[in-house]
Amino acid sequence: MGGHPLRDAVFDAAPHAYLVLDPDFVIVDVNQQYLDLTGTRRVDLVGAVMFDAFPDNPDDPTADGVRNLRLSLETARSTGRPHAMAVQKYDIPLRGPGGGFEERYWKPLNTPVLRADRVVALIHHVVDVTDETIFHRDQAIRLRSAQRLDDLAFWEYDPRTGTIFASRAFASMLELAEREGTLPAHDCFARIHADDRAGVHDVFDQVMDAPEHTSVAFTNRLVLPGGGARWISSQGELVRDHRDALPRFVVVTLDITASKQREEQLSEALEDRDRLLAQKEALLGEVNHRIKNSLQLVASILNTDAHRSGHGEVRERLERAAARVRAVTSVHEMLYRSNEVTTVAFGTYLRELCKNLADGDAGTASVEMQCDAADLHLPTDKAIPLALIVNELVSNAIKHGLAGTPDGTIHVSTWVTGDGIALEVADNGRGKLEGAEQGLGTRIIEGLVRQLDASMNTGDAGPGHRVTIHVPLRTG
């Protein structure tokens, strides 16, 4: 740097430590602050290769200062951009009697000097952080204890040099050597499950040119040397030591293996539940099918007996009994044909029931059936009694209310109320006869209303007769 006295004086008097290297890492110049920090003389350094002047401590088997510094310098040289290193343990050789090494910690920054887009030198700038590092050792011990309790680990990834500065907890989590220091990133990423590795790399690659403090987050599996496996979740940020510096990532990792195991157990339990529900639905479907077939057989027997009995009250009673059985059969038929096994689409069912009645007794008596049914689902223990009630009310209307009435009409409707549903059956016949004897159908209706815990009102339909039943539906 000769030939520029003022520049040389400024360089030598700078309050920060600087060392100038040529592209082959030979020391070209050094300022006084650097000499003071390292306890060296200019004559000991200028002209020496950096790593000969400052070798690794041979008494420290974990020493990796030479390797890490070389990687950083090579990165700055090849990219033409500054490269900041994480805090680095790099012991300094003692030049005095007795020799040996002194434990030291540094915060290095390596900056290329360009001329015509070619790197002609490298400025090695260091800050001695030994006192701070040693001062914080007790805090670090407490932090590591907290990390073990909380399954937390800290690490710093430098993608340009392919290194990771791992906390003791992170190295332990990956079952690497349990020590704090810089490791080849490959050794850490090799622990990631093969199916997750590309995704983790993509997380970092996608934000390499992003602004400082851009967040990164990912979850992945670890495959450990002993055959064990872990799930980890990581959150971090991209950081730059100054505007033009290459990025690095500071990351916190949490071991979530226990949570994942509980999640998998819950998933298995839900799958078992769904399988059992499917089996239950298949079983209930088969039960409904068998009940339907059995009831159809009963209805057929009743109809056969009715035809054999000739005309009269016996035949009429048998036919009414067969109609009641068919009303129940049709509910189980709908349950069997639908995907539902515990509830009935009652609006659809009521329209089908009215059509069947229109094709049967109502058609025979020349009575028109009208149906205005709300679309709703009802439990089977509600649907079956209501089906029987409709069947009885329609039969009673045809037999009694509409007897001798031309253009007879029966209107069946349902609607939703505030706390349940209402069912109404009305006809345009002669109305209810006063003093008429209560028949079996009426007694059946009253019994079914009590079973439903419902209320029933009767009245004049003007003309005709109207029966309204309110069924409460309890929820929760």
Disulfide bonds with the S-S distance in Angstrom:
none
